[in-house]
């Protein structure tokens, strides 16, 4: 390379670095935070694979609202219930946009109910809520499907004859079949090889997103998107799921009756046909695939992961498990299946389920938000488009609302007289405009599946209880319980 060219490259690099430094270092009344370096931002303040731990240390230095730079990308971090509630609920319109989640962005590209914004998000959410209701959510039909799936789960566990098994796949299948009945119109046999492969793909998605490489991609996407490696696996898995949905769609399209939609796929295809002359419609193939995968993945893995945490925690705390079984015997007995309305008469079981959700903290980082306009927040100025991280971990472990937060204690959700007590900081499903649209379904599944299994089985661990590790295996996008084995012994 000629000397003049080298000089020009050097000068251009210096100008870019100075521009980036100037842009990043001009605070404009931003919340406080660690001083960023040109290009890499606050890379040196983040521990590899330990994003939450790093954010916790920054909170101790800068408070509940601070600014962080992931490369040149500016992020405002919100910690604790008061700050998160003020943003997502009190100022929900401003803080209601979806922020960037790089590890899936190459696939979703701003489509689907979870990752879209503006008119696209409004239409996808309206369609999703309506379709979920039309095909069962909040109706007797979905309650009966969950009870039926609970029966299949019991029979599967009964076939193990008390032999210790890893329940992960079973919990994934039982929750997947509920959302499958809404999306595809049918359930799958647990031994179906295609169904088993789908469960492994969904688990791989969450593991990939929560891994060191997934966290690194989300933190420094400007560089990582151009570097080959395992951080691109998440998008690969999503395309594999899309192929499955595509095959189902092609089959169902041949028997579609526009006057009698059978499931979500039918409903979306009918809407696409109705709006095919509308050039600005959001009912297109990309939103069809992305929205379907959003609902399928979210409706499967979050509940199944919570169930895995639940039975690990109940193994670790047999006295709590026994009290739940006593309440099941008193209210339901052992002759009939649990029903949703039983929950009102079972405050202790309700408290245990809430504490499982809180302690498991399945989505510790929450999904990123962004502000839709320049806004004043707690005396600071947050510019339009800035990503916001409302960290659920710091809400669910807020000692102001959950004393001794690292102890598993269902009594925190009970009054002294044993009546269930709500806690405003219980934000497991987030809050505001972006609150999880499947919260009611998830809560119903947790109650029916947990009580159905404990009604029929004693549970034991093949290892000493003191050796059971209830700490999460990964602390990143998703908190996954460590693998364990459990014996289901008929009562």
C-alpha positions in Angstrom: 0.0 0.0 0.0 1.4 3.4 -0.9 2.4 5.9 1.8 -0.3 8.4 0.8 -3.0 5.7 1.0 -1.8 4.7 4.5 -1.9 8.3 5.7 -5.5 8.6 4.3 -6.6 5.4 6.0 -5.1 6.5 9.3 -6.7 10.0 9.1 -10.1 8.6 8.2 -9.8 6.1 11.1 -8.9 8.9 13.5 -11.8 11.0 12.3 -14.2 8.1 12.8 -12.9 7.3 16.3 -13.1 11.0 17.3 -16.7 11.3 15.9 -17.7 8.1 17.7 -16.1 9.3 20.9 -17.7 12.7 20.6 -21.1 11.2 20.0 -20.8 8.7 22.8 -19.2 11.0 25.3 -21.7 13.9 24.9 -24.0 13.1 27.8 -26.9 15.5 26.9 -28.2 15.1 30.4 -28.2 11.3 30.1 -28.4 9.1 33.2 -24.9 8.6 34.7 -22.8 5.6 33.7 -19.3 4.3 33.1 -17.2 6.3 30.6 -17.3 4.6 27.2 -14.3 4.1 25.0 -14.4 4.8 21.2 -16.0 2.0 19.2 -16.0 -0.6 22.0 -18.1 1.4 24.4 -18.2 -0.3 27.9 -16.8 -3.6 26.7 -14.1 -3.6 29.4 -16.7 -3.2 32.2 -18.7 -6.3 31.1 -17.6 -9.7 32.4 -17.6 -12.4 29.7 -20.8 -14.4 29.9 -21.9 -12.6 33.1 -24.0 -9.7 31.8 -26.4 -9.6 34.9 -23.5 -9.7 37.3 -21.9 -6.8 35.5 -25.1 -4.8 35.4 -25.6 -5.4 39.1 -22.1 -4.0 39.9 -22.8 -0.9 37.7 -26.1 -0.4 39.6 -24.1 -0.2 42.9 -22.0 2.6 41.4 -24.6 4.6 39.4 -28.0 3.9 40.9 -31.3 2.5 39.6 -31.1 4.4 36.2 -27.9 4.5 34.3 -26.4 4.6 30.8 -24.3 1.9 29.2 -22.7 1.6 25.8 -22.7 -1.8 24.0 -20.2 -0.8 21.4 -21.6 2.5 20.0 -25.1 1.5 20.9 -26.5 3.5 23.8 -28.7 1.7 26.4 -30.4 3.0 29.5 -30.7 0.3 32.2 -33.6 0.4 34.7 -33.2 -1.4 38.1 -35.8 -2.2 40.8 -39.6 -2.2 40.8 -40.1 1.6 41.3 -38.0 2.6 38.2 -39.4 -0.2 36.0 -43.0 0.5 37.0 -42.5 4.2 36.4 -41.3 3.6 32.9 -43.4 0.7 31.6 -46.7 1.5 33.4 -46.7 5.2 34.2 -45.1 6.2 30.9 -46.1 3.1 28.9 -46.7 4.9 25.6 -43.2 6.3 25.5 -41.4 3.2 26.8 -43.6 0.8 24.9 -41.5 0.3 21.7 -39.5 -2.9 21.3 -35.7 -2.5 21.4 -33.1 -4.4 19.5 -32.4 -8.1 20.3 -29.5 -8.7 17.9 -29.3 -12.5 18.3 -32.7 -12.9 16.6 -32.8 -9.7 14.5 -31.4 -11.3 11.4 -34.4 -13.6 11.3 -37.2 -11.5 12.7 -36.3 -8.2 10.9 -38.9 -6.3 12.9 -41.7 -8.7 12.2 -44.1 -10.7 14.5 -46.0 -9.7 17.6 -43.0 -9.8 19.9 -40.4 -7.9 17.9 -42.3 -5.4 15.8 -43.3 -1.8 16.4 -45.8 0.8 15.2 -48.7 -0.3 13.1 -47.2 -3.7 12.4 -47.2 -4.5 16.2 -50.7 -3.2 16.7 -52.1 -5.4 13.9 -50.1 -8.5 14.9 -51.1 -8.1 18.6 -54.7 -7.5 17.8 -54.8 -10.5 15.5 -52.9 -12.7 18.0 -55.2 -11.8 20.9 -58.3 -12.4 18.9 -57.1 -15.6 17.5 -56.0 -17.0 20.8 -59.5 -16.2 22.2 -61.3 -17.7 19.2 -59.4 -21.0 19.6 -59.7 -21.5 23.3 -57.9 -19.0 25.5 -60.2 -18.0 28.3 -62.8 -20.6 27.2 -63.9 -24.0 28.5 -62.3 -25.7 25.5 -58.7 -24.7 26.3 -59.3 -25.7 30.0 -60.4 -29.2 28.8 -57.4 -29.4 26.5 -55.0 -28.7 29.3 -56.7 -31.2 31.6 -56.5 -33.8 28.8 -52.8 -33.0 28.3 -52.3 -33.4 32.0 -53.8 -36.9 31.8 -51.3 -37.8 29.0 -48.4 -36.5 31.1 -49.5 -38.6 34.1 -49.7 -41.7 32.0 -46.2 -41.1 30.6 -44.8 -40.7 34.1 -46.7 -43.8 35.3 -44.9 -45.8 32.6 -41.6 -44.9 34.1 -42.4 -47.2 37.1 -40.7 -44.9 39.5 -37.3 -45.0 37.7 -35.5 -41.7 37.9 -35.9 -39.8 34.6 -35.0 -36.4 33.3 -38.4 -34.6 32.9 -37.3 -31.8 30.6 -38.5 -33.3 27.3 -41.9 -34.2 28.8 -42.5 -30.7 30.2 -41.6 -29.2 26.8 -44.0 -31.6 25.0 -46.9 -31.1 27.3 -46.8 -27.2 27.0 -46.0 -27.4 23.3 -49.1 -29.4 22.7 -51.3 -26.7 24.1 -50.0 -24.0 21.8 -49.9 -26.5 19.0 -53.7 -27.1 19.4 -54.2 -23.4 18.9 -51.7 -22.9 16.0 -52.1 -26.2 14.1 -55.4 -27.5 15.4 -54.0 -30.8 16.9 -51.7 -32.3 19.5 -48.7 -34.5 18.8 -47.9 -37.9 20.2 -45.0 -37.7 22.6 -43.1 -40.4 20.7 -43.5 -38.6 17.4 -39.9 -38.1 16.2 -40.6 -34.8 14.4 -42.3 -33.5 17.5 -39.3 -34.5 19.6 -37.0 -32.8 17.2 -39.0 -29.6 17.4 -38.7 -29.7 21.2 -34.9 -30.0 20.9 -34.8 -27.1 18.5 -36.8 -24.8 20.8 -34.5 -25.7 23.8 -31.5 -25.1 21.6 -32.8 -21.6 20.7 -33.0 -20.6 24.4 -29.6 -22.2 25.2 -28.0 -20.4 22.3 -29.5 -17.1 23.3 -28.4 -17.5 26.9 -24.9 -18.8 26.1 -21.7 -16.7 26.4 -21.7 -16.3 22.6 -25.4 -15.2 22.6 -24.7 -12.6 25.3 -21.6 -11.4 23.4 -23.7 -11.0 20.2 -26.4 -9.0 22.0 -23.7 -6.8 23.6 -21.6 -6.1 20.5 -23.7 -6.9 17.5 -22.0 -4.2 15.4 -18.9 -6.4 15.3 -20.3 -9.9 16.0 -22.8 -9.9 13.1 -19.8 -10.1 10.6 -17.9 -12.7 12.5 -18.7 -16.4 11.9 -19.2 -18.6 14.9 -21.8 -20.2 17.3 -23.6 -16.9 18.0 -25.3 -17.3 14.6 -26.9 -20.6 15.6 -30.1 -19.0 17.0 -31.1 -17.8 13.6 -30.3 -21.2 12.1 -32.6 -22.8 14.6 -35.4 -20.3 13.8 -35.2 -21.1 10.1 -35.5 -24.8 10.9 -38.7 -24.1 12.8 -39.9 -22.0 9.9 -39.5 -25.0 7.6 -41.8 -27.1 9.8 -44.5 -24.3 9.8 -44.1 -24.0 6.1 -44.8 -27.7 5.6 -47.9 -27.6 7.8 -49.1 -24.5 6.1 -48.9 -26.1 2.6 -50.9 -29.1 3.9 -53.6 -27.0 5.5 -53.9 -24.7 2.6 -55.3 -27.5 0.4 -58.3 -28.0 2.8 -58.9 -24.4 3.9 -62.5 -23.3 4.2 -62.6 -19.5 4.6 -65.9 -19.7 6.4 -64.6 -22.2 9.0 -61.1 -21.5 10.2 -59.7 -24.4 12.2 -56.7 -22.8 13.8 -54.3 -19.8 13.8 -52.7 -20.8 10.4 -56.1 -20.8 8.7 -57.0 -17.5 10.3 -53.8 -15.8 9.1 -54.1 -17.2 5.5 -57.7 -16.0 5.4 -56.6 -12.5 6.5 -53.8 -12.5 3.9 -56.3 -13.3 1.2 -58.7 -10.5 2.4 -55.9 -7.9 2.3 -54.0 -9.0 -0.8 -55.0 -5.8 -2.7 -53.8 -3.6 0.2 -50.3 -2.5 -0.6 -49.6 -1.4 3.0 -50.9 -4.6 4.6 -48.8 -6.3 7.3 -50.5 -9.6 6.7 -47.7 -11.1 4.5 -45.6 -14.3 4.5 -42.8 -12.9 6.7 -45.2 -11.8 9.4 -47.0 -15.1 9.1 -43.9 -17.2 9.8 -42.4 -14.8 12.4 -45.7 -14.3 14.3 -46.4 -18.1 14.3 -42.9 -18.8 15.6 -43.2 -16.0 18.2 -46.2 -17.7 19.7 -45.0 -21.2 19.3 -41.6 -20.7 21.0 -42.8 -18.3 23.7 -45.8 -20.6 24.4 -43.7 -23.6 24.8 -40.4 -23.0 26.4 -41.1 -20.3 29.0 -43.8 -22.5 30.7 -41.9 -25.8 30.3 -38.8 -24.1 31.8 -40.8 -22.9 34.7 -42.2 -26.4 35.3 -38.6 -27.8 35.3 -37.7 -25.2 38.0 -40.9 -26.0 39.9 -40.3 -29.7 40.4 -36.6 -29.1 41.2 -37.6 -26.6 43.9 -40.2 -29.0 45.3 -37.7 -31.8 45.4 -35.4 -29.4 47.3 -38.2 -28.4 49.7 -40.2 -31.6 50.5 -42.1 -29.9 53.3 -43.6 -27.3 50.8 -44.4 -30.1 48.4 -46.3 -32.0 51.1 -48.3 -28.9 52.1 -49.4 -28.5 48.4 -50.4 -32.2 48.3 -52.4 -31.8 51.5 -54.3 -28.8 50.0 -54.9 -30.9 46.8 -56.3 -33.7 48.8 -58.6 -31.4 50.8 -59.9 -29.3 47.9 -59.8 -31.7 44.9 -59.3 -35.2 46.3 -57.8 -37.9 44.1 -60.8 -39.0 42.1 -61.3 -36.0 39.7 -59.0 -33.8 37.7 -58.0 -30.4 38.9 -60.1 -27.5 37.5 -59.2 -23.8 37.0 -61.8 -22.7 39.6 -60.1 -24.9 42.3 -57.3 -22.3 42.4 -59.5 -19.8 44.3 -59.8 -22.4 47.1 -56.1 -23.2 47.2 -54.2 -20.2 48.5 -51.1 -22.1 49.5 -50.7 -23.7 46.1 -51.3 -20.4 44.5 -48.6 -18.8 46.7 -46.2 -21.7 45.8 -46.8 -21.2 42.0 -46.1 -17.4 42.4 -43.0 -18.0 44.3 -41.8 -20.5 41.7 -42.3 -17.9 39.0 -40.5 -15.3 41.1 -37.6 -17.5 42.1 -37.1 -19.2 38.7 -37.0 -15.7 37.0 -37.1 -17.4 33.6 -36.5 -14.2 31.6 -34.1 -12.3 33.9 -33.1 -9.6 31.4 -36.6 -9.1 30.1 -36.9 -8.1 26.4 -35.4 -4.8 25.5 -37.6 -1.7 25.1 -37.0 1.6 23.4 -38.4 5.1 23.8 -40.6 6.5 21.0 -39.7 10.1 21.6 -37.3 12.3 23.6 -38.4 12.0 27.2 -37.6 13.3 30.6 -37.2 10.6 33.2 -36.2 11.1 36.8 -34.5 14.4 35.9 -32.6 12.9 33.0 -33.1 13.1 29.2 -33.5 9.9 27.2 -33.2 10.6 23.4 -35.7 9.0 21.0 -34.8 5.5 19.8 -32.6 4.8 22.9 -32.8 1.1 23.9 -34.0 0.6 27.5 -33.3 -2.6 29.6 -36.0 -3.0 32.3 -34.2 -5.8 34.2 -36.8 -8.2 35.7 -34.2 -9.8 38.0 -33.8 -6.5 39.9 -37.6 -6.3 40.2 -38.2 -9.9 41.4 -35.3 -9.7 43.8 -36.1 -6.2 45.0 -35.7 -6.4 48.8 -38.1 -3.5 49.3 -40.9 -5.7 48.0 -39.5 -9.2 48.5 -37.6 -9.4 51.8 -34.8 -12.0 51.8 -35.3 -12.4 48.0 -32.8 -15.2 47.5 -34.8 -17.6 49.8 -37.6 -19.7 48.3 -40.5 -18.8 50.5 -44.1 -19.1 49.4 -45.3 -17.5 52.6 -44.4 -14.1 51.2 -47.6 -14.4 49.1 -49.8 -15.2 52.1 -51.5 -13.1 54.7 -51.2 -14.2 58.3 -54.6 -15.9 58.1 -53.5 -17.9 55.1 -55.3 -15.9 52.4 -53.4 -15.3 49.2 -51.7 -11.9 49.0 -50.9 -10.1 45.8 -47.6 -8.3 45.4 -47.5 -5.3 42.9 -43.8 -6.1 42.1 -44.7 -9.6 40.7 -43.7 -8.7 37.2 -42.8 -12.1 35.9 -44.6 -11.4 32.6 -43.3 -7.8 32.3 -45.8 -4.9 32.4 -47.4 -2.1 30.4 -48.1 -2.3 26.7 -45.7 -5.1 26.1 -46.9 -7.4 28.9 -47.0 -11.0 27.8 -50.2 -11.7 25.9 -50.2 -15.3 27.1 -50.0 -14.6 30.8 -53.4 -16.1 31.6 -52.7 -19.2 29.6 -49.3 -19.7 31.2 -50.8 -19.4 34.7 -53.6 -21.8 33.9 -51.1 -24.4 32.5 -48.9 -24.1 35.6 -51.8 -24.7 38.0 -53.3 -27.6 36.1 -50.0 -29.4 35.3 -48.5 -28.9 38.8 -51.6 -30.0 40.7 -52.3 -32.9 38.4 -48.8 -34.4 38.8 -48.7 -33.9 42.6 -52.2 -35.3 42.9 -51.0 -38.6 41.3 -47.4 -39.0 42.4 -44.9 -38.7 45.2 -41.7 -37.2 43.8 -38.2 -38.2 45.0 -34.6 -37.5 44.0 -32.0 -40.2 43.4 -29.4 -38.0 45.0 -29.2 -36.5 48.5 -31.3 -33.3 48.8 -28.3 -31.3 50.0 -26.6 -32.0 46.7 -29.5 -30.7 44.6 -28.3 -27.5 43.0 -31.2 -25.1 42.4 -29.1 -22.3 41.0 -29.7 -21.6 37.3 -27.4 -23.2 34.8 -27.2 -20.1 32.6 -27.9 -16.5 33.6 -28.4 -14.7 30.3 -31.5 -14.4 28.1 -33.1 -17.3 30.0 -32.5 -18.9 33.4 -32.4 -22.6 32.8 -32.4 -25.1 35.7 -29.6 -27.6 35.9 -30.4 -31.0 34.5 -31.8 -33.3 37.2 -33.5 -36.7 37.5 -36.7 -37.3 39.4 -38.8 -40.4 40.3 -42.6 -40.3 40.0 -44.1 -42.8 42.4 -47.9 -43.4 42.3 -49.6 -42.2 45.4 
